[in-house]
Structure formats: C-alpha cells, structure tokens
Amino acid sequence: MKILFVVDARSPIATNWIRHFVERGDEVYIASTFSCQLDFPVKRLEVTPVAFSSVKKRTQRPSTASTRMLRLDSAQALGLRTVIRHWLGPLTIRRAAHRVRRFIEEVKPDLIHAMRIPYEGMLAADAYTGVPLIVSVWGNDFTLHAPSTFLMKHYTHWTMEVADALHADVHRDVRLAREWGLDASKPTLVAPGNGGIRTDVFYPPAVPVEEPVIINPRGFRPYVRNDEFFRAIPLVLAKHPKTRFICTTMAGEPQAEQWIGKLAIRHAVELLPPVPHFEMASIFRRAQIVVSPSIHDGTPNSLLEGIACGCFPVAGDLESIREWITPDENGLLFNSNDHRSIADVIIHAIENKNLREAAAGLNREIISARAEYKSNMAKAEAFYEKVIGKS
C-alpha cells in the first residue's frame, strides 16, 4: 500500500501510528507541517509549513504553548499564539495546499491520511485530488478550535465534507463530525490517536506504588488548567504532607517556577524536561496517581499510558473522558476549573486504597480490550482497505 500522511511529524502520537505501516513494509510518504527528524525510514518526507509553523521553535513540543503567551487569568487559559493562529492560520492554507497537491500528483498514493483537522486535515482537504482521504480528529479539534473564528468554522466544515472517512479516538467526536458535515454514509474508526498502548513498554511495576506520588504528564497546553492544578497542591499537602508531585515537560518553565515559589511547594514538586516517549513508562511506574486537568480533550494518550503503567486516573470531567473513566469504579473526575475540586479528588484517591486496587484490575481489562496497540493497528489496516475499496 502506498500511503501519504499529512501530519506534524514531530508528534509521538503521529509517529507511533505511522511507524506501524513502515514496519509492515508499506510505501510511506510524509508531508509534515513542521521540520523534524524521524528515527525510522520513509520513502520521502516533505516539509510544508502552514499556519506559521515554520516560525515555531523546533524544540517546542507539538501543541505546547509558551508560558509567556498563556492568558492564565482566562477561564480557558488560551494561548496568545493559538488565538493568532485561529484568526490568521486559515489564510495560509491555500498556498500550502498547492505544494501538497504537487506532492500528491508526484507520489500518486493509494490513500492519504491527515492526522488532526487544524491544520493538517484542512490542508489535505484543500489539496484534494480524488485520492481517498482519511482525516483524524484529535481531542480538541471540534470543541476548542472549530468554533473559534469564522474561517476555522468554514475550514472545519469543508474538511468534514471533503473527507472520505474519519478516525476519532472517542465516539463523541464521531457524533460531532456528523454535526460538522461528515456524511452519515462515510466510514469511521474509533481507536486511540496514537494507535494504542504498546504493552511491552507501558506496563505496571512489579510492586504497586504505596507512596502518594502524583504525576501530571500534560505539560503546558492552552487547554490544560495547570494554574488550578498547582493551586491544588498546598491543599493536598495540608492533609498528606508526604505527597510528591511529578510534572513532565515543565523544567525551566518560568510560570511553573513562579507558582512553586509563590505557593511554597518546591520541596514537594519535581519538574522534568521533555522525555523521549518510551522513557515515560519508567516515570509513570514511579507514580501512584496520574492527573489530567484539561478542559478540552478526546482521549489523552498520556492518561492511557499512565493507566497502563498502574497509575490510578483522576481527570477533568469531560464527555470524552467518561468514555474511559467511570467515577468511583476505575478512576475519579473533577472540575478542572476549580483547584479545590482537583485537591478533593486527589485526596480521595490517596485515602482509598481499596478503590485504587479495584480500579487497577478494571483498567488492565480496559487497556487490553480497547487500547492495545497491535489489535488497534490491525483494525486500522482493515479500515484503510475498506476506505480504498469503497472509493
């Protein structure tokens, strides 16, 4: 099979998916919206900047906003960069689409897979030549980005109308895709955005963690309420002073350092730099609880990875998260906009060992049944064949 992926190829979510088809022996081409270096071979990689991606720091992780740009006084903590891209980014699509269209005409792929609606899906839709197009929707594509401006609405509608099929990581986004213009006759696949969990890498420790160690793996993103998370820490420490907090991708972030100093919690917080994807497994295995304080989400891959490594999940109460977590059964939910709610839930998790132990068994079954990498990628292979055949 000859496949062209239109992606931000820096993303471990995208590369975890793409790697499967490279290892399977398919002929893989990539049009990346950001400059990157891959650790696996592809037939050809073209960089096609869109929405000012060429001026973004290459060292910055995908979907991560600079803390200097975060409007943390806002309920949704939208990054200034995100706002600018919402207004002006769509204006760059038409020109970038010409380059992608030339790439398509040269490669003549059997299938195109655009991973994320803004701006890769929009780019592929504008470059559409009739080659079957699958678009992946990531957690906040419909809830955060799509309604933000007139042009974002327009291009989201256009992308859903053009797409021949949809891949989503939660059923909620299939429903929303229909509302945004995806025809009911077009096929869909629901599977984790990164293909799933590699259980040979992400697995529980030999002995469950007994110490109250909390990990926040979300980093700085404009839809993650890290301000409320940090404000919750003193409340947790007041009841459980031995609790320790691990925050990944936050080392050197001025805002995180400012919160730590202001709240006098430096002794309890460890800020980590960006960690290679598979090395995160050993960090998750150090923790008892994984926390995700987001206000927009689909399936957070880091949350599933933490669960697979034996962490008890606590997360923002969102429709998409409830597809994975049933409160008081296999996890707990909180109001991400309220630090007291976050603290109360973390405290409840620390104090209820029986709940954590029962949840561990349930979560192992959920990962095995719904999120295991090999079985999900087998479904993806069949989905690709179905889309090509239908076309």
Residue pairs with C-beta under 8 A, 6 or more apart in sequence:
1 21
1 26
1 27
1 110
1 111
1 384
1 388
2 26
2 27
2 29
2 107
2 108
2 109
2 110
2 111
3 21
3 26
3 27
3 28
3 29
3 109
3 110
3 111
3 112
3 113
3 384
4 29
4 30
4 31
4 103
4 104
4 107
4 109
4 111
4 112
4 113
4 131
5 14
5 18
5 28
5 29
5 30
5 31
5 112
5 113
5 114
5 115
6 31
6 33
6 48
6 100
6 112
6 113
6 114
6 115
6 120
6 121
6 123
6 124
7 14
7 18
7 30
7 31
7 32
7 33
7 114
7 115
7 116
7 120
8 14
8 32
8 33
8 34
8 53
8 62
8 115
8 116
8 120
9 15
9 18
9 30
9 32
9 34
9 36
9 38
9 45
10 32
10 34
10 36
10 58
10 61
10 62
11 62
11 63
11 115
12 194
12 277
13 62
13 115
13 138
13 193
13 194
13 301
14 115
14 194
15 38
15 40
16 194
16 195
16 198
16 277
16 373
17 115
17 193
17 194
17 195
17 377
17 380
18 28
18 30
18 40
18 42
19 40
20 195
20 373
20 377
20 380
21 28
22 28
22 40
22 41
22 42
23 40
24 381
27 43
28 42
28 43
29 42
29 43
29 44
29 45
29 46
29 103
29 107
29 109
30 38
30 42
30 44
30 45
30 46
31 46
31 48
31 99
31 100
31 103
31 123
32 45
32 46
32 47
32 48
33 47
33 48
33 49
33 50
33 51
33 53
33 119
33 120
33 123
34 47
34 49
34 53
34 56
34 58
34 62
35 47
35 54
35 58
36 45
36 47
36 58
38 45
44 107
46 99
46 103
48 96
48 99
48 100
48 103
48 123
49 92
49 96
50 89
50 92
50 93
50 96
50 119
50 120
50 123
51 85
51 88
51 89
51 90
51 92
51 93
51 118
51 119
52 84
52 85
52 88
52 89
52 92
53 119
56 81
60 66
61 219
61 249
61 274
63 221
64 219
64 220
64 221
64 249
65 79
65 81
65 82
65 220
65 221
65 222
66 79
66 81
66 220
67 220
67 253
67 254
67 255
67 256
68 254
68 255
69 79
69 80
69 81
70 77
70 79
70 80
70 220
70 222
70 255
71 77
71 78
71 79
71 80
72 227
72 255
75 337
76 144
76 222
76 223
76 295
76 296
77 222
77 223
77 224
77 225
77 226
77 227
77 295
78 222
78 223
79 222
82 222
83 148
85 118
85 119
86 145
86 148
86 149
86 152
87 149
87 151
89 118
89 119
89 152
90 119
90 122
90 149
90 151
90 152
90 154
90 155
91 151
92 119
93 119
93 122
93 123
93 126
93 155
94 126
96 123
97 123
97 126
97 127
98 127
100 123
100 124
100 126
100 127
101 127
101 129
104 112
104 127
104 129
104 131
105 129
108 131
109 131
110 131
110 132
110 388
111 131
111 132
111 133
111 134
111 384
111 387
111 388
112 124
112 131
112 132
112 133
112 134
113 133
113 134
113 135
113 136
113 167
113 384
114 120
114 121
114 123
114 124
114 125
114 133
114 134
114 135
114 136
115 121
115 136
115 138
115 193
116 136
116 137
116 138
116 141
117 135
117 137
117 138
117 141
117 142
117 145
117 146
117 156
117 159
118 141
118 145
118 146
118 152
118 155
118 156
121 135
121 136
121 137
121 141
121 159
121 163
122 155
122 156
122 158
122 159
124 133
124 135
124 159
125 133
125 135
125 155
125 158
125 159
125 162
125 163
126 155
126 158
128 162
132 164
132 165
132 387
132 388
132 390
132 391
133 162
133 163
133 164
133 165
134 163
134 164
134 165
134 166
134 167
134 383
134 384
134 387
135 159
135 160
135 163
135 165
135 166
135 167
136 166
136 167
136 168
136 193
137 166
137 167
137 168
137 169
137 173
137 176
137 177
137 298
138 169
138 193
138 298
139 169
139 170
139 173
139 193
139 296
139 297
139 298
139 299
139 300
139 320
140 223
140 296
140 297
140 298
141 156
141 173
142 156
142 173
142 176
142 177
142 180
143 176
143 296
144 223
144 296
145 152
145 156
146 152
146 153
146 156
146 180
147 153
156 180
156 181
157 180
157 181
158 181
160 166
160 177
160 180
160 181
160 182
161 181
161 182
161 183
163 182
163 186
164 186
164 387
164 390
164 391
165 186
165 187
165 188
165 189
165 383
165 386
165 387
165 390
166 174
166 177
166 182
166 186
166 187
166 188
166 189
167 188
167 189
167 190
167 191
167 193
167 380
167 383
168 174
168 177
168 188
168 189
168 190
168 298
169 190
169 191
169 192
169 193
169 298
169 299
170 190
170 298
170 299
170 320
170 323
171 190
171 323
172 298
172 319
172 320
172 323
173 298
173 320
174 188
174 190
177 188
178 184
182 188
187 383
187 386
187 387
187 390
189 379
189 380
189 383
191 376
191 379
191 380
192 299
192 301
192 304
192 371
192 376
193 298
193 299
193 301
194 301
195 373
195 376
195 377
195 380
196 304
196 371
196 372
196 373
196 374
196 375
196 376
196 377
197 304
197 305
197 308
197 367
197 371
197 372
197 373
198 278
198 373
199 308
199 367
199 368
199 372
199 373
201 278
201 281
202 281
202 284
202 305
202 308
202 309
203 281
203 308
203 309
203 310
204 285
204 308
204 309
204 310
204 360
204 364
205 285
205 309
205 310
208 288
208 310
208 357
208 360
209 285
209 286
209 287
209 288
209 310
210 288
211 242
211 244
211 288
212 240
212 242
212 243
212 244
212 288
212 289
212 350
213 243
213 244
213 245
213 246
213 286
213 287
213 288
213 289
214 236
214 243
214 244
214 245
214 246
214 287
214 288
214 289
214 290
214 291
214 346
215 245
215 246
215 247
215 248
215 283
215 284
215 286
215 287
215 289
215 290
215 291
215 306
215 311
216 226
216 229
216 245
216 246
216 247
216 248
216 290
216 291
216 292
216 293
217 248
217 249
217 280
217 283
217 284
217 290
217 292
217 302
217 303
217 305
217 306
218 224
218 226
218 248
218 292
218 293
218 294
218 300
218 302
219 248
219 249
219 250
219 274
220 226
220 249
220 250
220 253
220 255
220 256
221 294
223 294
223 295
223 296
223 297
224 292
224 293
224 294
224 295
224 336
225 293
225 294
225 295
225 316
225 336
225 337
226 247
226 250
226 255
226 256
226 293
227 259
228 293
228 336
228 337
228 338
228 339
228 342
229 291
229 293
229 339
229 342
230 256
230 259
230 260
230 263
230 265
231 259
231 263
231 339
232 339
232 340
232 342
232 343
232 346
233 245
233 263
233 265
233 268
233 269
233 343
234 263
234 264
234 265
235 339
235 340
235 343
235 347
236 243
236 343
236 346
236 347
236 350
237 243
237 265
237 268
239 347
240 347
240 350
243 268
243 346
243 350
244 268
244 269
244 270
245 265
245 268
245 269
245 270
246 270
246 272
246 283
246 286
246 287
247 256
247 269
247 270
247 271
247 272
248 272
248 274
248 275
248 280
248 283
249 272
249 273
249 274
249 275
250 256
250 271
250 272
251 271
251 272
251 273
252 271
252 273
253 271
256 271
257 271
259 265
260 266
260 269
260 271
272 283
275 283
280 302
280 305
281 305
281 309
284 290
284 305
284 306
284 308
284 309
284 310
284 311
285 309
285 310
287 306
287 309
287 311
288 311
288 312
288 350
288 356
289 311
289 312
289 313
289 314
289 346
289 349
289 350
289 356
290 302
290 303
290 306
290 307
290 311
290 312
290 313
290 314
291 314
291 315
291 342
291 346
292 300
292 302
292 303
292 313
292 314
292 315
292 316
292 321
293 315
293 316
293 334
293 336
293 342
294 300
294 315
294 316
294 318
294 336
295 316
295 318
295 336
295 337
296 318
297 316
297 318
297 320
297 321
298 320
299 320
299 323
299 324
300 315
300 321
303 313
303 315
303 321
303 324
304 324
304 367
304 371
306 313
307 313
307 331
307 363
307 366
307 367
308 363
308 367
308 371
310 360
312 331
312 332
312 349
312 355
312 356
312 359
312 360
313 324
313 325
313 330
313 331
313 332
313 359
313 363
314 331
314 332
314 333
314 334
314 342
314 345
314 346
314 349
315 321
315 325
315 331
315 332
315 333
315 334
316 333
316 334
316 335
316 336
317 333
317 334
317 335
317 336
321 333
322 333
324 331
324 366
325 331
325 332
325 333
327 333
328 355
329 358
329 359
329 362
330 358
330 359
330 362
330 363
330 366
331 359
331 363
332 345
332 348
332 349
333 345
334 341
334 342
334 344
334 345
335 341
335 342
336 342
349 355
349 356
